[in-house]
C-alpha cells in the first residue's frame, strides 16, 4: 500500500474563490507552468489544482487537453508524457494572467511549487505502508539512482504515527541518512552533530 493521493472523482473539489470557468482554468495552468519553468504531466498538475481547491480535476483535465490541442502546451521531445509551455502559451500568460484573482494565483503557485519539490524528493526516496502479521510498518528507502543506500522499517501503531514518519522522512531524508550511517558506523560525534544542527520539517507530503 502506498501513500499516493487518490483524487475523488465524485467530489467537485473547488474551494471558495476557486475557478469554475474553463478559460480561466486554462490561463492558470499556463501561468503555473510558465512561472516554474518546469515540464509537467497532465494528471500531476490537474491533481494539484484539485488538491488545493483551485479547480475541479476534470474541468482542469479538459482545459489541459484543449491547451495541448491548440499548441499552448507542447509535449517534451524526450518524454511525451511531459508538457512544456509554448510561445503562444506565454502570450496567454502575458495578456490574461492579470485577470485571475491574485489570491488564487498566489496560493496555487505556492502549492504547485511545493508539489514539484515533493515530486523531486520522491524520485530518489520512497515511503510505503506495509502489513505483516496484522501489524503495520512504515518502510522508508533512500536511493541513489538505481542503487539502494538505506532502508528502514518502523512499526506504526496508528495512521497518525505513520503519517508523521512519512512526512519527517521525506522532509529530512539527508539528515536521517547521515545520522543513521554515523550511528551504524560508531561515529557518535557526527550523529549527534547532525541531529543537533538539523532543522526538522513536518510539511505534509501529498
PLY file of the C-alpha trace (Angstrom):
ply
format ascii 1.0
element vertex 206
property float x
property float y
property float z
element edge 205
property int vertex1
property int vertex2
end_header
0.00 0.00 0.00
1.43 3.42 -0.89
0.76 6.92 0.40
-0.20 8.25 -3.05
-3.09 10.73 -3.01
-6.32 9.42 -4.50
-8.45 12.13 -6.05
-12.16 11.62 -5.51
-13.89 11.84 -8.90
-17.26 12.32 -7.23
-16.09 15.41 -5.33
-16.40 18.79 -7.07
-13.29 19.81 -5.18
-13.47 23.59 -5.80
-12.79 25.71 -2.71
-14.48 29.08 -2.14
-12.86 31.55 -4.53
-11.66 28.74 -6.82
-12.13 28.75 -10.58
-15.07 27.24 -12.41
-14.65 28.97 -15.76
-12.65 26.65 -18.02
-10.96 29.51 -19.89
-9.66 30.89 -16.59
-8.51 27.43 -15.56
-6.53 27.21 -18.80
-4.89 30.55 -18.08
-3.99 29.35 -14.58
-2.40 26.17 -15.96
-0.27 28.20 -18.37
0.63 30.61 -15.57
1.82 27.83 -13.25
3.98 26.14 -15.88
5.42 29.46 -17.05
6.28 30.62 -13.52
8.02 27.40 -12.52
9.71 26.71 -15.87
9.14 23.00 -15.28
7.53 20.48 -17.53
4.53 18.71 -16.08
2.31 15.73 -16.59
-1.39 16.24 -17.13
-2.58 14.26 -14.12
0.08 15.84 -11.92
-0.90 19.47 -12.45
-4.63 18.73 -12.54
-4.25 16.81 -9.29
-2.53 19.77 -7.66
-5.32 22.10 -8.81
-7.90 19.76 -7.29
-5.89 19.20 -4.11
-5.63 22.92 -3.31
-9.23 23.61 -4.38
-8.32 25.88 -7.29
-10.30 23.89 -9.87
-12.21 20.67 -10.42
-9.96 17.84 -11.61
-11.99 17.01 -14.70
-12.52 20.61 -15.77
-8.79 21.15 -15.42
-8.16 17.98 -17.40
-10.40 19.16 -20.23
-8.71 22.55 -20.20
-5.30 20.89 -20.34
-6.37 18.84 -23.37
-7.56 21.98 -25.14
-4.26 23.72 -24.43
-2.31 20.85 -25.96
-4.64 20.62 -28.95
-4.26 24.35 -29.63
-0.50 24.34 -29.20
-0.20 26.36 -25.98
1.35 23.29 -24.36
3.76 21.03 -26.21
4.99 17.52 -25.42
8.63 17.26 -24.40
10.92 15.87 -27.09
12.33 13.24 -24.73
9.17 12.34 -22.80
5.76 12.55 -24.46
4.08 12.46 -21.03
5.71 15.75 -20.03
4.39 19.04 -21.41
6.03 22.46 -21.58
4.60 25.87 -22.34
4.97 27.24 -25.89
5.31 30.83 -27.06
1.55 31.02 -27.64
1.07 29.77 -24.08
3.33 32.54 -22.79
1.28 35.02 -24.81
-1.79 33.90 -22.85
0.04 34.40 -19.55
1.28 37.85 -20.54
-2.13 39.10 -21.63
-4.62 37.25 -19.44
-2.95 36.17 -16.17
-3.59 39.55 -14.53
-7.33 38.90 -14.82
-7.09 35.92 -12.46
-7.76 36.55 -8.74
-4.42 37.26 -7.07
-5.26 35.06 -4.10
-5.90 32.08 -6.38
-2.70 32.64 -8.35
-0.50 33.04 -5.30
-1.99 30.15 -3.31
-1.96 27.75 -6.24
1.56 28.70 -7.32
2.82 28.05 -3.79
1.12 24.63 -3.68
2.34 23.77 -7.17
5.94 24.61 -6.30
5.57 22.54 -3.14
4.28 19.61 -5.18
7.19 19.92 -7.62
9.69 19.85 -4.74
7.98 16.81 -3.30
7.97 15.10 -6.69
11.73 15.59 -6.98
12.31 14.22 -3.48
10.18 11.16 -4.23
12.25 10.34 -7.29
15.09 9.10 -5.08
13.23 8.27 -1.88
10.20 6.15 -1.11
7.84 5.52 1.77
5.48 2.54 1.82
2.98 1.28 4.35
3.23 -2.48 4.76
1.39 -5.03 6.88
2.98 -8.11 8.44
1.35 -10.42 10.99
-1.53 -7.94 11.39
0.89 -5.16 12.30
1.54 -2.06 10.18
5.03 -0.86 9.33
6.36 2.20 7.53
9.17 1.26 5.17
11.47 4.18 4.27
14.03 3.83 1.48
16.84 6.11 0.31
18.05 5.52 -3.24
20.82 6.93 -5.38
19.62 6.30 -8.89
19.22 2.55 -9.16
21.27 1.87 -6.03
19.56 1.44 -2.66
21.53 3.25 0.06
19.36 2.70 3.12
16.08 1.05 4.08
14.39 1.34 7.47
11.21 -0.43 8.56
9.40 1.01 11.59
6.31 -0.16 13.43
3.43 2.32 13.25
0.65 1.74 15.80
-1.82 4.03 14.00
-2.39 6.12 10.88
-1.34 9.37 12.57
2.03 7.93 13.55
2.55 6.53 10.06
1.80 9.92 8.54
4.27 11.65 10.87
7.02 9.17 9.96
6.30 9.64 6.26
6.41 13.43 6.44
9.51 13.60 8.64
11.38 11.13 6.44
10.55 12.85 3.15
11.35 16.31 4.52
14.59 15.33 6.24
15.98 12.45 4.21
19.56 13.74 4.09
19.66 14.35 7.84
18.21 10.93 8.66
20.57 9.18 6.25
23.66 10.94 7.63
22.65 10.32 11.25
21.85 6.63 10.73
25.08 5.99 8.80
27.08 7.75 11.51
25.39 5.72 14.27
25.77 2.43 12.42
29.48 3.07 11.89
30.06 4.08 15.51
30.60 7.77 14.80
28.58 9.15 17.72
30.05 12.66 17.46
28.93 13.11 13.86
25.50 11.63 14.56
24.88 14.00 17.47
26.13 16.98 15.47
23.88 16.15 12.52
20.83 15.85 14.76
21.67 18.93 16.85
22.07 21.20 13.82
19.12 19.83 11.84
16.07 21.98 11.16
13.40 19.30 11.08
10.31 19.90 8.97
6.96 18.09 9.07
5.48 19.59 5.91
2.64 17.40 4.65
3.58 15.32 1.61
0.82 14.73 -0.92
0 1
1 2
2 3
3 4
4 5
5 6
6 7
7 8
8 9
9 10
10 11
11 12
12 13
13 14
14 15
15 16
16 17
17 18
18 19
19 20
20 21
21 22
22 23
23 24
24 25
25 26
26 27
27 28
28 29
29 30
30 31
31 32
32 33
33 34
34 35
35 36
36 37
37 38
38 39
39 40
40 41
41 42
42 43
43 44
44 45
45 46
46 47
47 48
48 49
49 50
50 51
51 52
52 53
53 54
54 55
55 56
56 57
57 58
58 59
59 60
60 61
61 62
62 63
63 64
64 65
65 66
66 67
67 68
68 69
69 70
70 71
71 72
72 73
73 74
74 75
75 76
76 77
77 78
78 79
79 80
80 81
81 82
82 83
83 84
84 85
85 86
86 87
87 88
88 89
89 90
90 91
91 92
92 93
93 94
94 95
95 96
96 97
97 98
98 99
99 100
100 101
101 102
102 103
103 104
104 105
105 106
106 107
107 108
108 109
109 110
110 111
111 112
112 113
113 114
114 115
115 116
116 117
117 118
118 119
119 120
120 121
121 122
122 123
123 124
124 125
125 126
126 127
127 128
128 129
129 130
130 131
131 132
132 133
133 134
134 135
135 136
136 137
137 138
138 139
139 140
140 141
141 142
142 143
143 144
144 145
145 146
146 147
147 148
148 149
149 150
150 151
151 152
152 153
153 154
154 155
155 156
156 157
157 158
158 159
159 160
160 161
161 162
162 163
163 164
164 165
165 166
166 167
167 168
168 169
169 170
170 171
171 172
172 173
173 174
174 175
175 176
176 177
177 178
178 179
179 180
180 181
181 182
182 183
183 184
184 185
185 186
186 187
187 188
188 189
189 190
190 191
191 192
192 193
193 194
194 195
195 196
196 197
197 198
198 199
199 200
200 201
201 202
202 203
203 204
204 205
